[in-house]
Amino acid sequence: MKLDPKVPSGPLQDKWDKHRFEMKLINPANKRKYKLLVVGTGLAGASAAATLAELGYNVETFTYNDSPRRAHSIAAQGGINAAKNYQNDGDSIWRLFYDTIKGGDFRSREANVYRLAQVSVNIIDQCVAQGVPFAREYGGYLANRSFGGAQVSRTFYARGQTGQQLLLGAYSALSRQIGAKQVKSHVRKEMMDLVVIDGFARGIVTRDLVTGKIESHWGDAVILATGGYGNVFFLSTNAQACNVSATYRAYKKGAFFANPCFTQIHPTCIPVSGDHQSKLTLMSESLRNDGRIWVPKKKGDTRHPNDIPEDERDYYLERKYPSFGNLAPRDISSRAAKEVCDEGRGVSQTGFGVYLDFKDAINRLGKKVIEERYGNLFEMYERITGKDPYKEPMMIYPASHYTMGGLWVDYNLQSTIPGLHVLGEANFSDHGANRLGASALMQGLADGYFIIPYTIAHFLASNKLEKVSTDHPEFKKAEQEAKDKINKLLSINGTKTPTYFHRELGKIMWDKVGMARNRKGLEEALQEIPKLREEFWQNVKVTGTGEDLNIVLEKANRVADFLEFAEVMAWDALEREESCGAHFREEYQYEDGEAKRNDEKFAHVAAWEFTGVGNKPIRHTEDLVFENVKLAVRSYK
Amino acid sequence: MRLTLHIWRQKNSLDKGHFEKYQLDDVSPDMSFLEMLDVLNEKLILEGKEAIAFDHDCREGICGACSLTINGIPHGPEKATTTCQLHMRKFKDGETLYIEPFRSRVFPVIKDLIVDRSAFDRIMQAGGFISVRTGQAQDANSIPIPKKNADLAMDAAACIGCGACVASCPNGAAMLFVSAKISQLALLPQGQPERKRRALNMIKQMDAEGFGACTNHYECEAACPKQISVRFIAMMNREYMKASLLKEDD
């Protein structure tokens, strides 16, 4: 099958305008004849559902949380990028476009990224109109800050809670539509399967997490906005319930999964403290502006950090990257931390940590200035670790944070299954092999507010869809499969908990499909994952019943999908024989340890087609055509 | 650390519920409170027993899902901290803890420690928004907003909708939650056209849900993990009064 990205012709800057004019419309009176299902109510899902309802479509939303406001978009701290150029510092749509393409190490689609930069300005307008309290200057105008990978200040923020405020904005718009009965909101319901009828996505099957009831829902189109799969590593900065299930089930029904090996590791998280650890907490990257990163020069040095003299410390980022120093990009600093820990020079009780030291900054600027800049972060660190970073260095370590890969979509955000549209982190579209800070919020809202409302109309107007009902055999079949799976999980009654299997899977993925990968490790992972999966289906223990709220069953159901998906990720990492962005293959690096891209062979998207559990999926490619940028080597020396 | 836990178990909303006693011997002071419950749950599963159901998600103090009453205090003893951010080093070895769901007539227990807080969503649906359709907005910088007002609006907007204010209030009032949203939008120029309607509609829904009224105990502010100030309740009362007196025909 040839992947057609359906990118409109013409100059880059005119594509979206031209496309909007060429796409078909649906007249206002006819919109109410359509029903759209939106799965996931984070930034992308809530903004899409609200906007589609405003246009007059009947919308139903689904979330496994108790309220749309709890989606994990809420946890984003830093900000949202937009090419407003309010600072008069040389920003433009072209520059945001270029920074995003370069940041993604030239593995994203030009036309999508340009459109993202274009609509970024509308997002800020929309959010301000909704009452999002962005930070302001004394003159009353919006404030900006700078962020990694850019030389301009284009990031809008609401204290350290930008994700929360943007999500509450989208949630308020969605609440208005729920109140107006234009949206029917389903909470505590988890998608179990996608239903495809005559080649079109026509509905979903859900499990009511309170009653256990398996239910079918039909729609004229299905929109997935179910986030990323960072929890495949078990420990990540994601929320506990984040999972791959919705997108993976769609993959099993024929949607291609693109670039699953592109997973971002964030360099500044609080290290693991023990086996009980359930998640890793992100500390804002801004700390690297004033903190100095180091480890002891000596292996296994167990002295208190304050007792280690200056000449026995290795400030390895400053040493290796003299011009960027402690501000080297995310992927580079993460790998450098792993390297020194692998050498046995890591700190913390597990040996997987490095110091982030503010002593020099405090001496230079005074404690008061540091407190003003980072007070809340220092407080959070102390709350979690019980240690005072004003008195001793913080300890940090990289953690899984964001996934650039996702379901393959064309320019219209439609997957390879007609009628199935995918938004936000769940799709693969805009960040290439590495996402820049403050761009995730931008993409989620761009997809939801400004792209899908246009492209879905074109889809609906271009296809004559027969009415379906949930009595259709395909719905019944999917319901039965969901019930069978639940019953199977409950009947095994083995000796190990779902969390045990998740943790084991996480170890394999972190060690062999994590920050740095090589052929040997990936091949081992491809042996170990199926073994673990087999053991899971023979030996997992799920207590309770399927007829009421059962948190163990929910977890087992999600882990079961991670255990299949992990293999696709490993295959993708194995076959992409180059290093690019967050994907680092040890075999492909320059002598100084920098990533070696292979544009001749791998300037493409890899999209995987399901061929049965345990079978190697088929790798399809979409060539990336660069007409407006020159492929260059990223250098941060 | 050794802990004796008395945890509320309730099969469903119809069940009466009861405390059950558990002994946990190997608690690390570095665990978060929820990780301590994870460890207990792993133990229960292996013993073939049903795990204790509790709400949680982000585990970094922002989603508002976690909702435990610990020794009678919503979110436990540490100030300005959600349950998920509370760590075991704040407790003593050998301590006895009572763990219950958030208690309120308006938040029925669904199971064990999980309650139904959908009343908050319905209050939001009644008016917790600015009616702007996507695409209508003008340039974001066309209305300057004094920094002081924007900052104060942000103070109110920091609410995570957890419901600790309701659970801590002797009257079961939701006024801190409702006032935070009403104040946020009343402080911003974009919120002016619907200012009166919003206050009236949200408060009407709040009353219809069965929440109590404020009698100035200020327990809500003390329990609030985001330290939302009770001054917003005063602001809401002013908003309500003005709106009631100067009611327009809708």
Contacts between the chains, C-beta under 8 A, distances in Angstrom:
chain1	res1	chain2	res2	distance
A	47	B	134	7.6
A	50	B	134	7.2
A	51	B	133	7.9
A	51	B	134	4.3
A	54	B	133	4.6
A	54	B	134	6.2
A	65	B	57	6.5
A	65	B	63	7.9
A	65	B	65	6.9
A	66	B	55	6.6
A	66	B	65	7.1
A	66	B	116	7.3
A	66	B	117	6.3
A	66	B	118	7.2
A	67	B	117	7.1
A	67	B	118	7.2
A	67	B	120	7.2
A	67	B	121	5.3
A	67	B	161	7.1
A	68	B	121	7.9
A	69	B	64	7.2
A	69	B	121	7.7
A	69	B	161	5.7
A	70	B	57	5.8
A	70	B	58	7.8
A	70	B	63	4.6
A	70	B	64	6.4
A	70	B	65	5.3
A	71	B	63	8.0
A	72	B	57	7.1
A	72	B	58	6.2
A	72	B	63	7.2
A	74	B	58	6.7
A	74	B	62	5.4
A	74	B	63	5.3
A	75	B	58	4.9
A	75	B	60	5.9
A	75	B	62	5.3
A	75	B	63	6.9
A	84	B	140	7.3
A	84	B	141	7.8
A	86	B	141	6.3
A	122	B	135	7.6
A	122	B	137	7.4
A	124	B	140	4.6
A	125	B	137	3.9
A	125	B	138	6.6
A	125	B	139	5.9
A	125	B	140	4.7
A	126	B	132	7.5
A	126	B	134	6.0
A	126	B	135	7.7
A	126	B	137	4.8
A	127	B	140	7.7
A	128	B	137	6.9
A	128	B	140	4.1
A	128	B	190	7.0
A	129	B	130	6.8
A	129	B	132	4.4
A	129	B	136	6.9
A	129	B	137	3.7
A	129	B	138	7.4
A	129	B	140	8.0
A	129	B	190	5.6
A	130	B	129	7.4
A	130	B	130	5.5
A	130	B	132	6.0
A	130	B	190	7.4
A	131	B	129	8.0
A	131	B	130	5.0
A	131	B	153	7.6
A	131	B	184	6.5
A	131	B	185	5.1
A	131	B	188	5.2
A	131	B	190	5.3
A	131	B	191	5.6
A	133	B	150	5.5
A	133	B	151	7.9
A	133	B	153	4.2
A	133	B	154	4.1
A	133	B	157	5.2
A	133	B	184	6.8
A	133	B	188	7.1
A	134	B	140	7.9
A	134	B	150	7.4
A	135	B	150	7.3
A	135	B	154	7.8
A	136	B	144	7.9
A	136	B	145	5.9
A	136	B	146	7.9
A	136	B	147	4.9
A	136	B	150	4.4
A	136	B	151	7.9
A	137	B	147	6.6
A	138	B	147	5.2
A	139	B	144	6.3
A	140	B	144	2.9
A	140	B	145	5.1
A	140	B	146	5.4
A	140	B	147	6.7
A	140	B	150	7.8
A	141	B	141	5.2
A	141	B	144	5.6
A	142	B	140	6.0
A	142	B	141	5.8
A	158	B	154	6.1
A	158	B	157	7.5
A	159	B	154	6.2
A	159	B	158	7.8
A	161	B	62	6.9
A	161	B	158	6.6
A	163	B	62	8.0
A	164	B	62	5.7
A	164	B	158	7.8
A	164	B	160	7.5
A	165	B	154	7.7
A	165	B	157	6.0
A	168	B	157	6.8
A	171	B	124	7.4
A	172	B	124	6.7
A	172	B	128	5.7
A	172	B	129	3.8
A	172	B	130	7.3
A	173	B	129	6.4
A	173	B	132	7.8
A	173	B	134	7.6
A	175	B	121	6.9
A	175	B	124	4.3
A	175	B	125	4.6
A	175	B	128	6.1
A	175	B	129	5.8
A	176	B	125	7.3
A	176	B	129	4.4
A	176	B	131	6.4
A	178	B	121	7.8
A	178	B	125	5.1
A	179	B	125	3.6
A	179	B	126	6.3
A	185	B	121	7.8
A	187	B	118	7.2
A	187	B	121	7.9
A	210	B	110	5.9
A	210	B	111	7.8
A	239	B	57	4.3
A	239	B	58	4.5
A	239	B	59	7.0
A	239	B	63	6.5
A	240	B	56	6.1
A	240	B	57	5.6
A	240	B	58	7.8
A	240	B	59	6.2
A	241	B	57	5.5
A	273	B	28	7.4
A	273	B	30	4.2
A	273	B	31	8.0
A	274	B	28	5.6
A	274	B	30	6.1
A	274	B	31	7.5
A	276	B	28	6.2
A	276	B	30	7.9
A	276	B	31	5.0
A	276	B	35	4.7
A	276	B	36	7.8
A	276	B	38	6.8
A	276	B	39	5.6
A	277	B	35	7.0
A	278	B	32	7.5
A	278	B	34	7.0
A	278	B	35	5.2
A	278	B	38	5.7
A	278	B	59	6.5
A	279	B	59	4.8
A	279	B	60	7.6
A	281	B	59	7.8
A	281	B	60	5.4
A	282	B	60	7.6
A	380	B	85	7.9
A	383	B	78	7.9
A	383	B	81	6.7
A	383	B	85	5.9
A	383	B	87	6.9
A	384	B	32	7.7
A	384	B	85	7.3
A	384	B	87	6.7
A	385	B	30	7.6
A	386	B	29	7.3
A	386	B	30	7.4
A	386	B	87	7.0
A	386	B	89	5.3
A	449	B	134	4.9
A	450	B	134	7.4
A	450	B	135	8.0
A	453	B	134	7.0
A	495	B	46	7.4
A	497	B	42	5.4
A	497	B	45	4.7
A	497	B	46	6.7
A	499	B	38	7.4
A	499	B	42	6.2
A	500	B	42	7.8
A	541	B	45	5.9
A	541	B	46	6.9
A	541	B	48	7.8
A	542	B	45	7.9
A	543	B	44	7.4
A	543	B	45	5.3
A	543	B	48	6.1
A	543	B	49	6.2
A	543	B	50	5.2
A	543	B	51	6.6
A	544	B	50	4.6
A	544	B	51	7.2
A	548	B	11	7.5
A	548	B	12	6.4
A	548	B	111	6.9
A	549	B	12	7.9
A	549	B	53	5.6
A	549	B	110	6.3
A	549	B	111	4.5
A	549	B	114	6.8
A	550	B	50	7.8
A	550	B	53	7.9
A	551	B	41	7.8
A	551	B	51	5.7
A	551	B	53	5.2
A	551	B	54	8.0
A	552	B	41	7.8
A	552	B	45	6.0
A	552	B	50	7.8
A	552	B	51	5.1
